[in-house]
Amino acid sequence: MGAVNTAAPAGEDVAWFRDGASLAVTARGAATTLARRLGFSTHRAAEIGLAVTEAATNVQRHADDGALLLRVVRSGDQAGVEFLTVDSGPGMADVPAALADGTSSAGTLGIGLGAVARLADHFDLHSVPGRGTVMAARFWPRTVDGRSVVTSPGPAPVDGVTRPISGETVCGDAWAARTTGADGTGRDPALLVMLCDGLGHGPLAARASQAAVKAFHAAGDLGPEGVLTAVHRALQGTRGGAVAVARIEPAAGRLLYCGIGNVSGFLVGGHGRRALLSAPGIVGAQMRRLRTFEEPLPEHGALVMHSDGLTERWDHAALPGLLNHSPQVVAGHLLREAGVRRDDASVMVVKEAW
């Protein structure tokens, strides 16, 4: 096992835009406005708007039940813009051909997905014929000579997606990640991740999950049980929620996992998936004696954690090549495959961290 990859920009989901006649116009306006608010140059903001328009129009023309998510990503003191498109359309039989120069959707601005990839600092697309397509593109401000302002503009080893229940604008689910020295000295770094499903939905559920995120980042005891205890104290006085914490220690080749409530956790790899156990209860209200489970890290595998806004009836083996893609695209596909509209949904993926 290698050292943990600590390059993990924080993400903030801004808004989902559902497929419809106004998708491209609405998403372009929101993306351009967001980029300018974050300090992007007028030229770079226009490039982002152009890329979003091409991607959104592609969803309109070719997808079933498509949507576009607009996000803010952060690396140090720099802020970037990212979009994710998710659809259950017919998929692409030949992705390289779709990314070739001169290939664009009928009715788009004609720049093609290949140009979207070049405009982005990071671009990833995975499509399964008959199932659907997920595309992610990340944009950072650029210097006057065209270079990205961040050293590592590519994907982080951990990323996730949240989506509010239909009819709400805020999501009661949240996830977070941080790195720490496994031995307390800064040597043998470990990756600590958490997913929280605030009880119910709407602003009060979001208040609980954001309190969990704040407590997660402030926790001093960085074992899963120590973090969960800190989150439990922070959620008292809120609705509470279901919470799971995982600690990945690449040098030891192990994962430590502790969960309370309906948060699902799986280690996935070429030989299937292995479920991680959580105990019944509500963090912030009724929490049993905590127990941490230890599992070996699967070679070339991934950790998936999600709320009950996704069913567990997904199979990564039915999506050939999925684990070769970024955590954001993997998360998008799992949401597309198993997400339900009658609840808040969240899914977080860790890969290439060991």
N, C-alpha and C positions, 0 to 999 in steps of 0.2 A: 504494500500500500504506500502511495506517495503522500506528500504533504497536502494539507487542505488548501484549496484555492480560496483566498480571502477576498477576492475582488467581487463584492456583492452590493451593487448599487441598490438603494432603497427604491421601492416603487409605490406610486399612489394612483389608484384607479380614479379617473376624473368623471367619466360618463360613458354609458353605453348608448349606441345609436342603432335602432332596429331597422331592418330592411323596409324600404318604402320609397315612394316617389321622391321624397325630399332628402334621402339619405346622403347623397353626395354633396349637395349644397350645404346642408346643415353641418355635416362632419367637417367639411373644408373650412367653413367659417369658424367653427369652434377650435379647430387645430391651429389655424393662423392666428386667432386671437390669443390662444394659450401660448404659442411660441413668442409672440411679441411681448406678452406679459412677463415671460421668463427671461427676457433680455436678448432674444435672438435678433439678428440683423433683419432688415426688411427683406433682403434677398433670400436669406436662409428660411425665413418664415414662409415666403412664397413657394420655395421648393417643397417645404413640408405640405403646404396646401395642395400643391400639384400632385404629390405622391398620394395623399389621402384621397383626393378626387378620383385618381385612377383606380385605387384599391376599392373604394366604395362603389364606383360604377361597375367594376368587375363583379362585385357581390350582387348588385341589382340585376345585371344582365344574365348571370349564369348560375346563381345560387338559389337554394331553397332554405328558408328560415335563417337568413344571414344576419350578421350584426357586426358592428365595429366598436371596439373599445379604445378610448383615448386615455393615455396615461402620462403622468409625470414621473421621470426617473431621476435619481440623484446619485452623484459620485463625488464625495467630498463637498466642496462648495459650488459645484457645477450642477445645473439642472438641464435635463433633456426632455424631449417629447418622444413618445412611442405610441404606435397604434398596433392593434391586433384585430384581424378579421377572422371570423369563425362562421362556417356555413356547413349545411348538410346537403349541399348540392351534388351534382354528378361527379365531382372530382376532376382531376386532370390526368389523363392517360400518359402525357409526355410533359413533365415539368420542365426539363431543359429547353424544349421547343417553345413553351409558353414564356420562358425568360429570354428568348432570343430577341435581338434587336429587330425592330420593325413589326413585332407581334403585339397587337393591342386589341382590347375588346371593342366590338362595334358600339359606337356611341360614346366612347371615352374621349379624352383629350388626345389620345393617340401616342402617348409617350411609351406605353407598354410597361409590363411588370419588370422587365430587365432594367429599364431606366429608373424605376422605383428603387430597385436594388442598388443601383449606383449612387443615387441621391442619399440613401441611408448610410449611416455609419455601421449599422449591423442589420442584416436582412436574413430571414429564415422562412422557408415555406415547405410544408409537407402536405401532400394530397394523396388520398386513397380513392381510386375510382369506385363509384357506387356508394361511398360513405361521406366524403366531404373534404374540405380544405381549411387549413389554418395558416395564416401568414402574419409574421411579425416584422416590424421595421422600427428601428431606433435612430433618432437624430440628435446630435449634439451641436452646440454652436461651433463655428469654425473660425480659425484665424484668418487674417487677410490673405495669406498664401494658401488657404483651402484646407488646412490641417484641422483635425478634431481637437478640441480643447482638453479632452481627457486622454490619458495614456493608454487605457485599455477600453476601447469603445464597444467591445463585443459582449456576448452574453455572460451573465453571472452564473455561478454554480447553483444558485437557488433563486427561484422566481415563482410567482403565483398569480392567480386571477381571482377576483371576487365579483359577484353579480347579485344585485338586490332582487328580491322577490318582485314579480310583476306589479306595477302600480306604485312602487317606492323609488326614491332617488338615492337613498343611502342604504348601505349594506351593513347588516349586523354581524358579519363575519370579518375577521382580520387575520393576518399572518405577519410574522416578523422573523428576522435572522440576525445573528451576531457571531463574531469569532472571539475565541479566548484561548489562552494557553492551557493545554490539558493538564500540565503539572503545576500550574500556578506561577510559573516563572516566565511565561511567554514562549517557552520551548514546546515542541509537539503541539501545534495549534489544533484546536477543535472547532467545529461548527455547531452552533446551538440554534435550533429553529422551534417555532411555536405556531400553532394554529388555534384560534379561538372562535367559537360559534356562540355569539351572544344569544341568550334565551329570547325566543320570539323573533320579531323583525322590527324594522323602523328605527327612529332616532334613539330609543331607549336601549335597544339591542346594540346599536352602534356605540353608545356611550360605554356599555360594559366591555365590548371588544377593544375599544381604544384604551380603556383603563388597563386591560390585560397587556396590551402592547407596551404601554408606559412602564408597568411593573416589570415586564420581561427585560427591558433594556436597563432598568435600575437594579435588578437583582444582584446581590453579592455572592450568594451561594449558587454556583453555576452547574451543579448537578441537576438532572431533571426534577427530582423531588424538591430540591431547594427552590428552583424557579417556580414550580407549581404552587408551593406554599406561599411564596411572595405574591403570586397572581391571585390566590385564594383570598388573602388579606385585602388586596386592592379591590376585589370585586364585591366585598361585603358592602351592602348599601346600594348595590346595583341589582339588576335582574339576575346577574350571574350568567354562567354559560358552561359549555362543554369545551375543555381545553386539553391539548396534548402537547408535550414537549419532547423533542428528540435531541440527543447529543451525539454527533458523529466524531469519532476519534480515529482518523486515518492511520496514524502510527501504530495503534493497537489493533486495527482492523475490525473495530466493533462499533455497534450502535447501541446507545442506552435510550430507553423509551418509557415514558410514564404518561398515562392519560386518564382523564375522568370525563365520562359522558360520551355522546355520540360523535366522536371524531374518529374517522377511519384512518388507519396507517398501514402501509404495505411496503415491503422491500421487493422490488421487481427486477427481473433480469432475464437472461436467455432461457432459464429453466422454469419460468413461471413467476408466481408472486407468493409472498409469505406474509400473512396477516400479523399485525402487531396488536397486542391486547390493551384494552382500556377497561377501567372499572366503572360501575354505575355511579351516578351522583351528579351534583351541580356545583361547580366551582364558585365559591362565594357564598354558598348556602350549606349544602350537605355534601361533605367530602369524606370518604372513607380513608382508612389508613392507606397511605400511598405505597405503591410497589413499582420498582423499576425493573424492566425486562432488558436483558442483554441479547443481542443478535449479531452474528458475523456479517460483515459488509459483503454483499455479492460482487464478484468481479464484473466490471463494466456494467454495473446495475444502477438503480436509482431508488430514492425514497419518495413515496407519494403519500401525502396527507390531505384529507378532504373532509368537509362537513357533510351532514346528512342532506344537504342540498344537491348532492350527487348520490345516485344509487351505487351499490357496489357491483353492479352487473356490467362492468367494463372489462375488456380483455386487450391488453396492449399487444398481444400476439396477433390479434385481428387487424392491426394497423402496421403493416410491414415497414420496418425502418424507423419507427417512431423514436426509439431510444438513441438514434443517431442525431437527433435534433435538439435544439435549445430547450431548457426547462420551460420557458414561456410557451413555446409551441406545443410541447408535451401537455402542459396544463390546459391549454386551449382545446386540444383534441379531447382530453378526458371530460372537460366541461361539455363539449359538443356531444360526446357519446352518452354521458350519464347524467347531465344536469337536469333538474326539474324546475319548472317555473313557479311552483307553489311555495317556494321557500328561498331564503337567501342561500347562495352557493359560494363555496370557496374551495380552491384546490391549489396546493403548493407542491413543487417538485424540486428535488435536489439530485443533481447528477454531475459527474466529473469532478466531484469533491474528494474523491479518494482513489 
